[in-house]
Amino acid sequence: MENENKMGTMPVGKLLIKMSVPVMISMLVQALYNIVDSVFVAQISEEALTGVTLAFPIQNLMIAISAGTGVGINALVSRRLGQKNMDGAGITAGNGLFLNIIHAIVFSIAGMLLVPAFFKAQTSDPEIIAYGTDYLRIVSVFSFGIFMQVTFERFLQSTGLTFYSMLCQAAGAIINIILDPIFIFGWFGLPAMGTAGAAWATVIGQFFSAFLGLYFHLKFNHEIKLSLKSFKPNWPIIKEIYAVGIPSMIMMSVGSLLNIVMNNILIAFSSTATAVYGVYFRLQSFVFMPVFGMNNGMVPIIGFNYGARKPDRIKETIALAIRYASIIMIVGFVIFQLFPDVLLGFFNASPQMIEIGRPALRIISIHFIAAGASIVLGSAFQAFGLGKYSLVISLIRQLVVLLPIAYVMSLTGNINNIWWAFLISEVTALVLGIGFMKHVNVHYIKPLYN
């Protein structure tokens, strides 16, 4: 097969770039959407920005579950292709699609019933509750779009068709960016819908990406054969998808828990502090998303060559990915250090927000330098089917170390002390990841030479 030959024989440096750059571009566009979306919402009011910030963990949870399932699909389908098991690849893909349909139904029901209670548990401000509820209810009830978008993108990535995956994600994000001001502010005679308008722009973009992904899959993705038989639940395959995907889901869901707890720690200082954290989280996505995009290109390369027993290509892929990720992160660090006021200014920042945000961006961004290698190692473990290692690293980075330290630092009464928790947790995770990688090299990579 052409794609099999490419992932098994093309020079690794060229292959990693070819596989990753389209996904990196699409995720950069996605990150740009996240920033632009918040920029427009910030024009409504700081309360609107805070409401959307409080809603973001649940939105991120939907992405975590869809993308986590996608990681399982991606790694297992690529491995089946490396083993020349075409029927197994099709059945795995069909069961992955079945799972994400079920996930979408669950979130739609939860969106109809639980959204107001979620906001009332975090704040008593009626404006923040209203803005957040308007936004979150729409994106959760109509979550079918994001679940199908991610599924078909992973199908394309699994067979090396990352260019079409890029087109799917970029097209949806661009539509979202175009519709945001039209729906939020009521351009061209439409009613101004506020944060609900931002939600509708998001949902329409996601559905467009999903339909485009389906079209590209049916037209170009001939390696994965979907049939009615492939949709029949196959419990051993579902278990295998979840064995790889659940740790990834938990890793990304931990990010949602991180945001919820951090929002509650910061709102004790002021709602402006929470808004600053929301701004940071969107800005940092512009740095982290290219690394995540590169990982999406890296995982099928490692998975394929692991199935094909080519250890040198595996090691070279991981080494190059760490090098590229570190370069991206250092660039992000320099930008955050030099231009914090400019970055905050994009969000209509008040003097109080700039006063809190300037040191926040500079302190938090120090952890970027260690984060690149940690993220790459976590994704590499997933390609070997060792999601438990990835999970441990993520828990260290975002929960086990970070949140307790952030809480303790908050007790000092100085908000700037909270931001140092990011660096401490990241360094801890990197040290642990290096230890795990040595174990993987001895027990999983070196035996491939025999």
N, C-alpha and C positions, 0 to 999 in steps of 0.2 A: 504493500500500500504506500501511496505517496506520503501520507502523514506519518506512517510508521517509519519509513526510511528517514524522513526529516528528523524526527525526535531521536532516532537511534544512530544516525550517521553524520548529521550536519555538525560542523564545529560548534562547540558548546557556547562560546561567547556570542557568535552570530545567532545561534538558535535562541538563546535566552533573550537577546534583544528583539528578535523577530516575534517571539511568543509574548513578550512582556510589554513592549512599547505600545501596541494598540490598546491593551487593557489599561496601561498607565495613563494614556491620553484620555480614555473614556472615564477613568476614575478622577482624573484632574477636572474634567468637565463636570463630573458629579460633585466634586468638592466646590467648584465654582458655583454650582447651583445652590449648595448649602449656604455658602456665604452670601450670594445675591438674595436668596430667599430671606435670610435674616436681615440683610440691609434694608429691604423693602418693609419688612415687618417693623423694624426699628423706627421707620418714618411715622408709623401710627402712634406709638408711645413706648416708653420704657416698660410699662405694664404688659403691653402686647408682646414685647421681646421676652420678658420674663415668663409669660404664659407659654409661649412656644418652647422656651428653654426647659420648663418643667415637663412639657409633653414629649420632648425629644427622647428620653429613656425608653418610653413605650414604643415609639417609632423605631428606635434602634433595636429593640427586642424583636420586632417583626423582621428587620433586616438580618438579625443574628440567627434566627431560626431558619429563614429561607436560605441564607448564605451558608449556614452550618450544614444543612442538608445538601447544599450544592457542593461543599467541600467533599462530603462523602461520595457524591455522584462523580465528581471530577477525579478524585484519586482512584476510585475503584474501576470506573470505565477505562481510564488510561492504562491501568494495570492489566485489565482484561485484553485490551488491544495489544499491549506488549506481549501478552501470552498467546495472541492470535485466537482468542476466544470471543468470536463476534456475537454469537447468540447470548453469551453471558453479558456482554456490553449492552445489548439491547434490553434485556430483562432488567438489568441494574438501572438503566436510565428510566424505564417505564415505572419501576417501583419508586424511584426518586420523585418523579412527577406526581404520582399518586399521593405520596406523603405531603408534598407541598400544597396540594389541593385541600387535604384535610387540615393542614395548619391554617390556611386562609379562612376556612369556614369557622374555626375556633376563634380567630381574632375578630371576625365580623360580628359574631354573637357577643363577645366580650365588649366590643366597641359600642354596641347598642345598650348594654346594661350597666357598665361599670365606670365609664369615663368621669362623670361628675364626682363620684366618690373618690376617685384617684386624686383629683385636684384639691378637694376639701380636706384630704388627709395631710396636705402639704402647706396650705395657706388659707387664711380667712379673708383675704382681699378679694372682693366680689369682681373687680375688673380683671384681675389675673385669672380667676376661675373661669369667667365668661370667655375671655380670649382663648385660653388653653382648651376649654371644652369644645368650642367651635372648631378648632384646628384638629384636635386628636380624634374626635368622633368620626369625622369624614375619612381621615387617612386609615383608620382601623376598620371601619365598616366596609370600605372599598379596598381592602388589602390584597384582594385577589391579584391585582395588577403587579404588585411588587414581588409576590411569590412566583408568579409565572415568568416575570421578567428575569429573575435570578436563575430560575431553573433552565430556561432555554439558553441563557448566556453560558451556563456551566456545560451544557451539552456541546456548544460550539467550542469552548475552551478545551474540553476533554480530547477533542480530535485535532487540536492545533489551529482551528479556525478563529483565532483571536481577533482578526481584523473585523469580522462580522459581529463578534461580541462587542467590540469597540463601537461600531456603528449603532448597535441597539441602545447601549447605555448613553452614548453621546446624544443621539437623536431625542431620547426621552428627556434628558436634562435640558437640552436647548429649548424644547417645547415648553418645559416648566419655566425656564427663565423668561421666555417671551410672554407667557400667560400671567406670570406673577403680578406685574404692575397693572395689567388690564383688569384682572379680577379683584385685586386688593383695593385699588383706588377708583375703579369704575370708569375706565376709559371707553371711548367709542360708544357712549350711550348706555353701557352696562351699569347696573347698580354697584356701588362700592360694598364689597363683602368683607373687608378686613382680613383677619386671620383665616376665616372660612375660605376666602378667595385663594389664599396661599395653599390651603389644603387641596382645593379643587385643582389648582395648577399642578400640584404634586401628583395627584391621582391620575389625571389625564396623561401626564408624561409617562407614568409607569405603565398604563395600559397600552400606550402607543409602543413603548419598548417591548412589551410582552408580545404583541401581535407581530412586530418586526422580527423578533427572535424566532417566533414560530415559523414565519415565512422563510427566513434564512436556513433554519434547521431542515425544513422539508425540501428546500431547493438544493442545498449544498452539502448537508451533513450525511453523506451516504454510508459512513461507517457505522452509525447507530441506527438500527432498524427498530422502529416502534410498531407494535401491533397490539391487537386486543389482548393477546396472550401476555404481552409484556406488562400490561397494567394490572394483571391479576396479582394480588398480594402474595409475595413469596417471602415467608417469614425469615428464613435464613439470610436472604439478601437484605431485607429490611434491617435485620439485626446487624449485618455487616456495615450497611450505610450509616446506621446510628452509632456503631462502634467508632467510626472515624468522625462522623458529623456531630454527635452530641458534645464531645469535648470542645469542638469548635463553636457550637451554639453557646455552650456555657462560657467560653472565653469571651465571646462578643456580648453575651447577656450580662456577664460580670461588668462590662462597660456600662450597661444600663443601670445596674445596681450602684456602681461607682457614682454615676451622675445623680441618681436619686439621693444618695447619702451626702455627697458633696453639696448638692443644692440645699439640703436641710442644714448642713453645717454652716454654709455661707449666708443663708437667709437670716440666721441669728444675728449676723453683723448688719446686713441691710439687703433689700431687694436689688440694689445696685450691684452688690457683690455677686449675687446670683447671676445677674445679667452679664457681668464681666466674665464669669466662668463659662456662660453660654457662648459668648463671643470668642473666648479662647478656644473652646472645643470645636467651633466651626472653622476658625483660622488654622488650627493644627491639622485639620483634615486635609488641608491643601498640601501639607508636608507629608503626612502619613499615607494618604491615598495612593501616591505613586509607588510607595514601598509595598502596599497591599496589592496593587496591580502587578508589580513584578513578581510577587509571591504566587499570584494566580497563574502566571506564566511558568514559574519554577516548578510548582507541584506536579503538573502532568509530565514534565521532563524527567523529574526524579522517579515518579511512579512508573513511567514507561521503561526507563533504564533499569529500575529495580526488577521489574518483571522480566526484562530481557537479559539480566545478569551482566551489567556493564558498570562496574564499580568506579572506574576512573572518571567516567562521564558524570556520575553522581557527585563525586567529591569536587570536581571542577565546577559544576553547577552551583553547589552550595557556596564555594569560596567566592565565585564571581558575584553571586547575589548579595553576599555580605558586603563586598567591596562597593557595589553600586548603591546599596541601601545606605551605607555610611556616608557616601558623598552627598546623597539627597538630604540626609538629616543634618549634615554640617551646613549646607546651604540654608536650610530652614532656620537653624540656630542663629546664623549671622543676620538674617533678615529680622528675626524677632528681637535680637539685641540692638540693632541699629535703628529700627523704624517702628517702635511700639506705638507712638502717638499717631502715626500715619495709619497703621492697621486699625486702631480703635476709632479713628476718625471716619472710617467707612460706615460705621454703625451709628452715626449721629450721636457720638458719645458726649455726655455732659461733662463739665469739669470734674465732678465727683467720680464719674466712671473712669476718666483718664487718670485721676490721682490713684485710684485703686488698681487700674489695669496696667499702667506702665511697669511697675515693679513685678506684677503678676506674670506678664508675658516674658519678661527678662529672666525671672527665676525659673519658671516652669520649663522654658525652652532649653535649659542646660541639660535636661535629661534626654533630649533628642540624640545627643552624641552616642549614648549607649543603646538607645531604643532600636536603631536600625538592625543591629546584629541580633538582638533578642527576638525581634519579630520574624526575621528570616529563619532563625533556628526553630522557632515554634512551628512555622509552616512546613519546614523540612521534615520534622517529626511526623506530621500528618501524612506526608507522602509515603512514609514507611508503615502507615497504619498504627503509629504510636501516638494516638491522640491524647493519651493520658499525660505524656510528657509536655505536650503543648498546653494542656489544661493547667498543669502545675505552674508553668512559667507565667501564664496569664493571671492565675490567682495571685501569684506573688506580685506581679506588676500592678494589678488594679484592685486588689482586695485585701489580702492577708497582711501585707506590709503597709500599703499606701493609706488605707482608710484609718487604721488605728493611729498611725503617726499623724495624719492630718487632724484627727480629733484631738489628740494630745496637744498638738501645736496650737489648735484653736483656743485651748484653755489659757494660753498665755495672753490672750486679748489682742495680739498683734496679727492681723490677717496675713501679713507677708510671710510669717513663719509657716503657714499652712502649705505654701507652694513648694517648700523644700521636700515635702513628702514624696513628690514625683521622682526626684533624683535618687533618693535613698532606695525606693522600691525598684527603680529601673536597674541600678547597679547590682542589687541583690539578685534580680531575675537573670541578668546576663551571666553572672558567676555560676548560677545553677544551670543555665542553658549550656554553657561550655562543658560542664561536668556530664550532662546528659549526652552531649554530642560525642564525647569520648567513648561512652558506653555504646552508643549506636554504631560508631566506627568499628569497634572491636567485635560486636555480636551480630551486626547486620550487613555492614559493607565489606569488611575483610573476608568473610566466608564466601562472598561471590567470586573471589579469585580462584577458588578450588574448582 
